[in-house]
Amino acid sequence: MTLPTFNIDIIFEIINELKDDGASLFNFLLLNKQICELTIPILWENPFKLCNIEVKSKHYLIIQTYINCLNEDDYKKFISILKRGFKDHKNEIPLLFEYGKYLKEFNIRDLYNAVSTWYEIFKKKNNVMKSESKVIILKNHLFHSIMRQSQKLNCLNWNIGFNDENLLEIMQHKIKDLDYLTLYCDGKCEIKIAKININFFKNHFQNLSSLKIEKLYGNKFTEDFISLVKSNNNLKEFIFDYGVKKILVLRSNEGLKFEGIDSFTSFNNLKKLDLTFNDLSSKVTTLIIKKAGNNLSSLTIGEEDNKKSINDDTLIALTQYCPNINSLSISGVCNKGFEMIFKYIKNFRLVTLQLYQNKMKGTIMNLEGLLNYIEYEKSLSTLGIGRNDDYWHYYNYGRDNFKDFLDKHNVRLILYKPKFYY
């Protein structure tokens, strides 16, 4: 029997589908030269993401590989930084690939930690005394050298408190087509430096698909972030992880006032919006929903106190401005609140609906609005019910009847787990 032969395009698609599976990618390297050549660029888009952070030897080898890829000038400077105790670490055997040029995801935090690991192991191997100043100089040089090796970035994770204008200059032509940007701040940072970084990004790309802002406490940069979002008309995802908990999009954002958000012209192409457990006023929440408009297809919303965001104004705005919603997740609401909600959402053609009660009492199984919606709209395929609902706690005929009712209408039942509670 002759085994089927796949053309190279199909093989590439298979490899690309497994790009987050390190074990499979490493196995592909051993098949043959052609498949190895297809696999190496995917492995080296971001080699750190496939490494266990506890396995220091892997980070050491990655950085050593980048060092072996340095051009002559960068390598000479690298040697001069290390000086005493240095043994030539450059591989005498020619490299099979220019690994640095495949870098597409630049995470300054990962790189910083990996270079620190490389230096720690180098220091022990060569019995060199640690020098903090030397470590900083070495890190900056390797950052610059690795960035010079990269040809094009599509994903960037950046500390806005990081002060290195030379690195920004090297990077500016490689981020023109950047898709994903994460901005964060580890501890305190100088306002001037942060603003320089934010404005640099605003001026060097306008076609982001996703912007995530995390670990920023305070409202010092609100207007700068608003300007950055406003300059990217193709933004499909805007995530604001403001606090310690990983809750997405505008959570507890005291800096984002009504007057500030009103300066957004629109959230063009925004398809998914998560306003879970935020501290925004109803007025701001309503405005965000209005700005999202026709393109919005998925909304997650909820609070501990449902009077803040989930009220008549919010739901009226949702029905009037976002008619194409097909996925709706609502958390932290009492039974009476859900009755109010079904008055408004009956005109949506929802595919997914998820509901989480704020107290362990009662059930939504008997809600007339929910039963009528499933019966007559016939669009729903997935219903999520939170763990506080009696459905999960008490076995009774009502539960069996409800399950039969869902089966009759081809609705799959799942446990809804809002991130706030877990």
N, C-alpha and C positions, 0 to 999 in steps of 0.2 A: 504494500500500500504506500502510495506516494503522499508525503506530508504536504499540506498546502503551503504555498509561498506567499508571504505578504510583501507588498511593495513598500518602499522606504517611507512613504507618507503615513501609511497605516502604522508602521512600527513606531514612528515618531509620536503619533497620537497616543499610542499605548504607553510609551515612556512618559509623555507629558501628563497623562492621567495619573501616573504613579509618582509624581514629583515630590509628594510629601511622604513617600514610603522609602526611607533610606535603605532598608535591607534589599528591596527589589532593585533599586537603582545601582547599588554596589554589585549585585549579581549580573546586571546588564553589562557592566564593564568587562566581564570575563567571557562574554559570548563570542564576539569577534570584533575586529577593528572598526567596522562601519557602525555597529551599534554602540560601541564605546565612544565613538566620535559624536554620536547623537546624545549620549547620556551626560558626558562631561559638562557641556554648557548648562544643563539643567541642575546638575549637582552643585555647580559653582555660582549659580545665580545668587545664592545665599548659603554658603556652606555651614554657617553656624546654626541654622535652624534645625539641622538634622543631628546635632551633637547634644548629648547629655551634658548639662552645665557642670555636673560633678566630675566628668571625665576630663581632667586638665590636659592629658596627653594629646587629645584630639584637637583642642584649641591650639596647643603648641605646634602641632604638625601643620595646621591650616596657616598660621602666621609664618611658619618657616617656609612653606610653599610660596606665599606671597613675597617673602624676602628673596627666595631663589628667582623670582620673576622680575626683580628690580632691574631697571636699566643701569648702565655703568655709572652715571653721575649720582643717581640715588643710592646705589650700593656703596660708593666711596664715602658719601656723607654718612651713611648708616655705620660704616666701620669707624669713621672719625668720632661719632657720638659714643660708641662703646669703648674705644681705646683699649685701656689695660684689661687684660684677661680675655680678650677676644680671640677666638679661634675661628678661622674662616668657615662660616656655616653655609656658604653657597655650594649648591650641589655641583660636583664636577661632571656628573652625567647630564647631558643636555635634557631639558624638560621636553616631554611629549606635547604639551599644550601651553599656551599662554593663559594660564588660569585666571589671572586678574582681569582680563578683558571681558570675562563672562559675568562679572559682578553686576547685578541689576537691582539688588535690594541692599541698601546701605543703612545699617542700624548702628548708629554711633555708640550706643550703649554696649551692644555685643562686641563691637570691635575694641572698645576701650578695655573691657574685661579680658578679652582674648590676648591683647598685647601685654596686659599686666601679667597674665598667666605665662606667656612666652618668656617674659623677663625674669619671672620668679624661677622658672626651670633653668633658664640660661645661667642665672646667678649661682644656683646650687651646683650646676655641672662644672662651672669654671671658678668656683670659690671666690666670687666677686662680692665686695661689700655693696649693699644697696644704697643707691643715691636717688633721692626723690626728684631732684632737679633733672638728673639724667633720664629718669623714667618719663617725665613730662616731655622733654625734648624728643625722646625716642618715639613716644606715642604720636606727637604732632607730625614728625617726619614720616612715620609709617602711614598715618592717615592720608597725608598728601600723596605719598607714593602709590598707595592702593587706589586712591581716587583717580590718579593720573592713568593707571592701568585700565580702569573701567571705561567702557565706551559709551554706555547709555544706562541711565537709571530709570526704573519705573516705580520704585517703592523706596521711600526715605523715612527714617525714624530719627528725629533731630531734637536735641536739647537746646531750647532757646536761650539758655544761659551760657552756652558754649561760645567762647570768644576766639574766633579764628577767621579773620577776613580773607586770609590767603587761601584757606580751604574753600571758602565760598566762591572765590574767584576761579579756582580750578574746577569747581563743580558746576558753574553756571551754564556751560554749554551741554552738560550731560543730563540736565533735568528739564529740558524744554518740553518733553513729552511725558513728564511725570504723571502717574495715575493716582498713587496713594501716598499721602503725607500724614505722618503722626508727629505732633509737636508736644513736648512735655518739658517739665522743669524739675530737676532733682534739687530740692532745697531752695534756698534764696538765690536770686540772680539780679544782676544790675538791670534796671529798667531800660537804660540806654542800649545795652547789648541785646536784650530781648527784642526791642523795637527794631534794631538793625536787622536781626535775623528774620523777623516776621515780614518786614518790608522788602527784604531781599527776595523772599519766596513770592511775594505778591507781584514783584516786577519781572520775575523770570519764568513764570508759567501761568497760563490761564485756562487750562483744560483738565484740572483735577477731576477724577471720578469720586474720590473719597478723601475726606479730611477728618482726622481725629485729633482732638485736643484733650490732653489728660494731665492730671496732677498739677493743676494751676489753681492756687488758692488766692482769691482776691480779684479785684476788678480793674487792675492797672492796665491790662492789655485788651479790654473788651472792644474798644473802637478799632484797634489794629486788626483783631480777628474778624470783626464785621467787614472791614475793608477787604481782607483777604478772601472771605467767602463771596463777597459781592463781585470780586474780580474774576471768579471762576464760574462761568455761566453753565458749564456742563456738570456741575456737582450733583452726584446722585445720592451721596451719603454724607451726612454731617453728624459726627459723634462728639459729644462733649462729656467726657468722663471727669466730673468735677471733684468727686470726693474719693474716699477710701474704697468704697464698694464699687464694683465694676458695673455701673448702671449707665446705659448709653443715652446720649443726646440731651444736652441741656439740663442735666440733673443738678439741683441745688445751685443754680447759677444766679447768685445775687447780683453779679455784675451786669447781667443782661437785662436792662430795664426796658420798659415799653418804648421810651423815646429812642433808645439805641437800636432796637430791632426794627423799628419803623423805617430805618434808613436802608434796609434790604430792599432792593427793587423786586426780587422774587427769589424763590428757591427753584430755579429752572431745573427740570428733569428729576427733582427729588421724588423717589418712589417709595422709600421706606423711612418712617419717622417714629422715633421712640421717645416719648415724653414721660417715662416711668418715674413716679415718685419724686417729682421736682418741686422746688419751692417757688416756682413762678406763679404770678397772679393769674386769675382767670382771664384777665384782659390780654396778658402777654401770650398765654396758651392759645387763646382764640385767634390772635393775630398770626401766630406761627402756622396754625392750621389754614387760615385764609391764604397766606403766602404760598403754602405748599400747592394748593389748587388742584387742577385736573389730573396732573401726573401722579399724584399720591395714590398708591395702591395698598399700602400697609401702614397701619397706625397702632402703636401700643401706648396706652395711657393708664395712669392710676396713681393713687395717693393713699396715705393713711387717713387723711381727712378729705373725703370725696367732695366736700363743698368748695374746695379751692379751684379745681380744674374741671371736674366732670359735672357740668350743670347745663341749664337750658341754652345759655349763650354758646358754650363750647359745641354742643350737639347740633344746634341750628347752623353754626358755621361749617361743621363737618358735612351736613347734608347739602348745604347750598354751594360750597366751594370744592368739595372733594367727592364728586359723584362716582368716581371709579374705584373706590375702596373695595378690595376683595378680601382683605385680611384685617380683622379687628380684634385686639386683645385689651381687656379692661380688668383692672385689679383694684382691690381695696374698696369695694362698693357693697353696700347692704342690699338685701332683697328688694326693698322699696326703690332703691336707686336703679336696679336693673329694670324694674317696671317702667321707670321714666325713660331709660335708654331705648327700650324696644318701641316706644312711641316714635322715635326718630329714625331708627335704623331699618325699619321695615321696607324702605325703598331701595336699600342697597342689595346688590347681588353678591353676597358674601360667600366665599369658598371656605374660609377658615374663621371661626369665632371662638374666642377663649375668654372665660369669665372666672374671676377669683373673688370670692366673698371675703369681707374683712373679719368675720367672726365665725366660729364653729357652731353654727346654729342654723337650721333650716336648709332648704335645698332649692335649686333652680329647676328641678325636674318638673315641677307643677306650674311654672310660670306660663301663663296663657300666651304672652307675647312671644316667648321662645317656641312653644309648641306650634303656634300659628305660623311663625316664620318658617320653620322646618317644613310644615305641611304644605304651605302655599307657594313659597318662593322657589323651592326645589333646586337651589343652587349650592347649598351647604354640603361639603364633603367631610369636614373635620370639625368636631366640637370638643373644646378643652374645658374641663371643669376643675377648679382648684381643690386642694386637699381639705379645705374647711367645709366643703359641701357634704351633707349627710349621705350622698350617694356612696361615698367611699367608706362610711363608718357603720351603716346599718343595713343589714340584709332584709328586704321586704318585697312584697309583690309589686309595690310601686316601682321599685328599682328594675325588676324583671320586665314590667310593662314598658318602662321608659327605654330599656335596652332593645326590646322588640320594636318599639316605635322608631328608634334610630336605624335599626337594621332594615326595616321596611323602606326607609327613605335613603338607604345607602350612605348613612352618616357614620364616620368612624369616631369613636369616643377615646379621648386621651386625658391623662392627668396634666393639668396646666401648672407650671412651676415658674411664677414670676421671679426674676433674679433677686428682687429685694428680700425675699423670704428665705433665700438659700445661701 
